[in-house]
Amino acid sequence: MFSAINTYTWNQTSHTKSFPDDILAVSYEDGKWSKPYYDCGGGNIWMLTYTVPFFAFKDAKYFFKGTSGIDIDLRRVDIDQCSLPEGSTKLNIFASSNKCKIETTQCVSLAGFGFRRGSYKCVCRKGYYFPNITSTEKSFNGIVVEEEYEKLMLVGAVGKPNTYNIEKNFQCKKCAEGCDDCIDFSPCIATYDIILRITILLLTLLVIGFLPMVAIFTFKYSDLKIVKAASPVLLQIIILGAFFMYTTIIVMYPTPNLVTCTARFWLREIGFSLTYGALMLKTWRVSQVFKVNSAKTVRITDKQLIKLLLLMIAFVTVILFIRTMVSPPHTIVGRTADNLKTDICPTDWWDHSFSILEVLFLIWGIRLCVMVRKTPSAFNESRFISIAIYNEFIMSVFLNVSMIFLKYPANPDLQYVIFFCHAQLTATVLLGLLFGSKALIIYKGEHKVEETSSHKITTQKLKFNSKQKHSDPSYESISDNKENAELQEIRILRTTIENLIEEFLKCGPAYSDYVLKLQAMLEVMKNSKLGESEELQQKLALGNGCVIKVESNKDDSCTKKN
């Protein structure tokens, strides 16, 4: 009941005056919508009717008089048979009435089809593709789907054949593994070249198999001067570092993951520190003794170098541990040049920082090599170390630059080949120079000739008796002059001492004290009245990292060429 102004009309000309009164009014909620129905025999169309009641008033009472309705032609009204979005409160009595096969397809509503079934299309879900890859329309027609489904429902009554219940009909096909979206079964993940990677892995294992043989060789011939002069302990450390660097190639063989990404940079940095740290310290020992300007004994033993190397490894280990905790390694999805996905270990500023430290460390090593470049050494070891350091510097710069360009786009096989080549062109070349040269000399027996000649020179040149003096023509020619005879004797003694210094320097640290004593003798001869006026040429020699600066004649024939 509502309060309103009411007027009763008796006919067209007679009615009461308006007065306040309670009346019965009908609201929208009092009406009712019918279900859609087909007006068969009438308009022969789909219709929808809205009906509301109306009432009459008589004898001060309201009574039901009838209904009033409106018919709506549904031919121009689209219906949406697709499912409502999750959480939607929209009223749609036709929602989820589509017949798309939800396993691989989903419904997309179409406008303009009017009030009819099938005003939608079934498109492929993410990760699936339309079976007919040559078709321009990549979807199933909703009208056809509805018709086939209706046949399926009537099959028991009329026996109409249908294609809806066929398993692969109205279904999309699954994309290849790893594809988020696709148009056919083309791969989306880059596949590894198994033959290439297995070949590289076998070659790496073959090289690693030689490392125990190299270690046994170093231990077996550690008493020979050719090995002793190179410090067998440091040689063993270099072999261990090379093993770690080779192991990096093995770790990179499988698909990258958290473990392999972590192990890769740990093995690389520890191996690099061991191998090139030992080389740098050997060269540094030479440079430290080389800059000494007096006969003062400078002893830097292998134990001292090993302590310094352990401090270097401890520093690198701490930095690696901090990096692992602060920025744990992980994998990301990269894209190849063909837009194929592949898992890669990403590089960040930590990796770039380690690369920069490596390059700076190698630059320091190059500086050391330049300082000792003119230092003659036993069996050319200083020259081999310098070549190895120069080679590692060039290869490291090349690797770091190439990784920048190979990250986007990514190519896992090419990266694997580059890391393998880097290990072979640095670690293997280093081992070949240091150990291969020694093995070749031992195989040819040249080390025996060297040691024999050294022994002869040592014994023969210490014998300065009167018989030797009188047999020397130069001595006889000046025997009538006492002063000239003394000068001639000093010349012979000086040459003998210089030759002894050359031979003792090849014998390693054990003979460094003798070398220093001989050097002191040369200094005394230089300051003596009987010493010759010309300055003696600086003569530098290397013996297992023990370098002595001596004064000698500027005679090129007295300098042993490497």
MARFI-440748 format. One record per residue (C-alpha): residue in one letter; x, y, z. Coordinates in steps of 0.5 Angstrom, whole numbers, plus 2048, in hexadecimal, padded with zeros to 3 digits. Each point is the difference from the previous one (the first is absolute). Last residue first. Layout:
AXYZ;...
//
This chain:
N8EC7D87D2;K8078037FF;K805800805;T804806800;C807800800;S8018007F9;D7FC807800;D806803803;K7FF806805;N8047FD805;S7FC7FE806;E7FD803806;V7FB7FB804;K7F8801801;I7FE7F9804;V7F97FD7FE;C7FD7FA804;G7F97FE7FD;N8027F97FF;G8078037FD;L8008067FC;A8068047FD;L8018077FF;K8078037FE;Q802807801;Q8068027FB;L806801804;E803807800;E8068017FC;S806802805;E8037F9801;G8017FE807;L807800803;K7FF806804;S7FA7FC803;N7F9802800;K7FE7FC7FA;M8037FA803;V7FC801807;E7FA8007FC;L8017FA7FC;M8027FC806;A7F9803803;Q7FD7FD7FA;L8037F9801;K7FE800807;L7F98027FE;V8007FA7FB;Y8027FB805;D7FA802805;S7FC7FF7FA;Y8027F97FF;A7FA7FD803;P7FB8057FD;G8007FC7F9;C8067FD7FD;K8008047F9;L803806804;F8067FC802;E8027FF7F9;E7FF8087FE;I804802806;L8057FB7FF;N8018037F9;E801807803;I8057FD805;T8047FD7FB;T8008067FC;R802804806;L8067FC802;I8038007F8;R7FF807800;I803801807;E8067FB7FE;Q8018057FA;L801806804;E8057FC805;A8047FE7FA;N8008077FD;E802803807;K8067FB800;N8038017F9;D8047FB7FD;S7FA7FB800;I7FC8047FB;S8017FC7FA;E8007FA805;Y7F9801803;S7FD8027F9;P8027F97FE;D7FD7FC806;S8047FA801;H804804805;K7FA802804;Q7FD7F9800;K8067FD803;S801805805;N7F97FE803;F7F98037FF;K7FC7FA801;L7F9803801;K7FE8007F9;Q8017F97FF;T7FB7FD805;T7FA8057FF;I8018007F9;K8007F8800;H7FA800804;S7FC8057FC;S8017FC7FA;T7FE7FA803;E7F9803802;E7FF8037F9;V8017FA7FD;K7FC7FC805;H7FA8057FF;E8017FF7F8;G7FD7F9801;K7FC8007FA;Y7FA7FE804;I802805806;I8008067FB;L7F97FE7FE;A7FD7FF806;K803807803;S7FD8037FA;G7F97FC800;F800802808;L800808800;L7FE8017F9;G7FB7FB7FF;L7FD801806;L7FF8087FF;V7FD7FE7F9;T7FB7FB803;A7FE805805;T8008067FB;L7FD7FE7F9;Q7FD7FA803;A7FC803805;H7FE8067FB;C7FE7FB7FB;F7FC7FC805;F7FC807802;I7FF8027F9;V7FD7F97FE;Y7FB800806;Q7FE8077FE;L7FF7FE7F9;D7FC7FA802;P7FC805805;N7FE8057FB;A7FD806803;P7FE8067FC;Y801804804;K8057FD805;L8057FE7FA;F8028087FF;I802801807;M8037F9801;S8058027FA;V803806803;N8017FC807;L8037FA7FC;F8058047FB;V802804806;S8027F9804;M8037FD7FA;I8058067FF;F802800807;E8017F9800;N8048007FA;Y805806803;I8007FC807;A8027F97FC;I8058037FC;S803804806;I8017F9804;F8037FD7FA;R805805800;S802800807;E8007F87FF;N8068017FB;F8047F9802;A803804806;S7FF8077FF;P8038067FD;T7FD807803;K7FE8047FA;R7F9800801;V800801807;M7FD806801;V7FB7FF7FA;C7FE7FA803;L7FE803806;R7FC8067FC;I7FC7FA7FD;G7FF7FD806;W7FD807803;I7FC8007FA;L7FD7F9801;F7FE802807;L7FC8067FD;V7FD7FB7FB;E7FE7FB805;L7FD806805;I7FC8037FA;S7FD7F97FE;F7FE7FF808;S7FD807800;H7FC7FE7F9;D7FD7FA804;W7FE803806;W7FD8067FB;D7FB7FB7FD;T8017FA7FC;P7FA7FB7FF;C8017F8800;I7FC7FE7F9;D7F97FC7FF;T7FE8007F9;K7FA8037FC;L8008007F9;N8008077FC;D8047FD7FA;A806805802;T7FF7FC807;R7FC803806;G802800807;V7FC7FD806;I803801807;T8047FC804;H802801807;P807802804;P7FF803807;S801807801;V802802807;M8017F9803;T8047FD7F9;R804807800;I802800807;F8037F97FF;L8038027FA;I803806803;V8037FB806;T8027FB7FB;V8048057FC;F804803807;A8017F9802;I8037FE7F9;M805806801;L8027FF807;L8017F97FE;L8058027FA;L804805805;K8017FA804;I8027FC7FA;L8058057FE;Q803800807;K8017F8800;D8038017F9;T805804803;I8028077FF;R807801802;V8038077FE;T808800802;K803807800;A8058007FA;S7FD8077FF;N7FB8037FB;V7FA7FC801;K7FB8017FB;F8017F97FD;V7FF7FD807;Q7F9803800;S7FE7FF7F8;V8027F8801;R7FC7FF806;W7FA8047FC;T8017FB7FA;K7FF7FA805;L7FA804803;M7FD8017F9;L8007F97FE;A7FD7FD807;G7FB8057FF;Y7FE7FE7F9;T7FF7F9802;L7FD801807;S7FC8067FF;F7FD7FE7F9;G7FE7F9803;I7FC803806;E7FD8057FB;R7FE7FB7FB;L7FE7FB805;W7FB805804;F7FE8037F9;R7FD7FA7FE;A7FE7FD806;T7FB805802;C7FD7FF7F9;T8007F9800;V7FC7FF807;L7FB8067FE;N7FE7FD7F9;P8038007F9;T7FF7FA7FC;P8057FB800;Y8078017FD;M802806804;V8037FC806;I8057FC7FB;I8028067FD;T802803807;T8037FA802;Y8068027FB;M801806804;F8007FC807;F8057FC7FD;A8058057FD;G800803808;L8027F9802;I8068007FB;I802807802;I8017FE807;Q8047FA7FE;L8058047FC;L800805806;V8027FA804;P8057FD7FB;S804807800;A8028027F9;A8087FF801;K7FE7F9803;V7FD7FE7FA;I8068017FB;K8057FF806;L7FD7F9801;D7FE7FE807;S7F98017FE;Y8007FB7FA;K7FB7FB803;F7FC805804;T7FF8057F9;F7FF7F97FC;I7FA7FE805;A7FD807800;V8008007F8;M7FD7F9800;P7FB802805;L7FE8057FB;F8007FC7FA;G7F97FE802;I7FD807800;V8028017F9;L7FC7F97FE;L7FA803804;T8008067FD;L8007FD7F9;L7FB7FB802;L7FB807802;I8028037FA;T7FE7FA7FC;I7F97FF804;R7FF8087FF;L8007FF7F8;I7FD7FA800;I7FA802804;D7FF8077FC;Y7FB803806;T7F98017FE;A7FD807800;I7F9800803;C7FA8037FC;P8007FA7FC;S7FB8017FA;F7FA7FC801;D7FB8057FD;I7FE807801;C803801807;D7FF803807;D8037FF807;C8057FB7FC;G8047FC805;E7FF7F97FD;A7FD8007F9;C7F9803800;K7FA7FC802;K7FA7FF7FA;C7FA803800;Q7F97FC801;F7FA8017FC;N8007F87FE;K8067FD803;E7FC7FB804;I7FA7FF7FC;N7FA802804;Y7FE8067FC;T8017FC7F9;N7F87FE800;P7FC7FB7FD;K7F9801800;G7FC7FA804;V7FA803801;A7FE7FF807;G8077FD803;V8048057FC;L7FC806802;M805803805;L8067FE7FB;K7FC8047FA;E7FF806805;Y807800801;E8028007F9;E7FB8067FF;E803804806;V8077FF7FD;V7FE8027F9;I7FD806803;G806802804;N8058007FA;F8077FD802;S806804800;K8068027FD;E7FD8037FA;T8058017FA;S8017F9800;T8077FD7FE;I8017FE807;N7FA7FB800;P8017FD807;F7FF807804;Y806801805;Y8007FF807;G805803806;K7FB805801;R7F97FE7FF;C7FD7FF7F9;V7FA8047FE;C7F97FD800;K7FB8057FC;Y7FA804803;S7F98017FD;G7FE7F8800;R7F9801803;R7FC8057FD;F7FD807803;G8048047FB;F8067FF7FC;G803807801;A8057FF805;L8057FA801;S8027FD807;V8067FC801;C8007FA803;Q8067FC802;T8047FA7FD;T8057FA802;E7FD7FD806;I7F98047FF;K7FD7FD7FB;C7FC8057FD;K7F87FF801;N7FE807803;S7FB800805;S805803805;A7FC807801;F7F98007FD;I7FC802806;N805806800;L800805806;K807803801;T8037FF807;S8077FE7FD;G8057FD805;E8037FB7FB;P7FE8037F9;L7F97FD7FE;S8007FA7FB;C7FE8017F9;Q7F97FF7FD;D7FF8087FF;I7F98017FD;D7FF8067FB;V7F98037FF;R7FE8027F9;R7FC7FA7FF;L7FD800807;D7FA8047FF;I7FD802806;D7F97FF802;I7FD805806;G7FB7FE805;S7FA803804;T7FC7FB804;G7F9800803;K7FB803805;F8027FE807;F7FC803805;Y801807804;K7FB801805;A7FC807802;D7FA7FD7FD;K8047FF7FA;F8078017FD;A8037FD7FB;F8077FC7FF;F8067FF7FB;P8057FB800;V8068007FC;T8037FC7FA;Y8078007FD;T8007FC7FA;L8067FD7FC;M7FF7FD7F9;W8047FC7FB;I7FC8007F9;N7FB7FD7FC;G7FC806801;G7F97FC802;G8007F97FE;C8067FE804;D802806805;Y8077FD802;Y801801807;P805804805;K7FE7FF807;S7FB805802;W802806804;K7FB802806;G7FE806803;D7FF802807;E807802800;Y7FF8067FB;S7FB803805;V7F8800800;A7FC805804;L7FA7FF805;I7FE807802;D7FF803807;D7FC8077FF;P801807800;F7FB8047FC;S7FF8027F9;K7F98027FE;T7FB7FB7FD;H7FE7FF7F9;S7FB8017FB;T8028027F9;Q8037F97FD;N7FC7FC805;W8007FE807;T807802801;Y803800807;T806804802;N8067FE805;I806804802;A8057FB803;S8027FC806;F8027F97FE;M7FE7F9802;
//
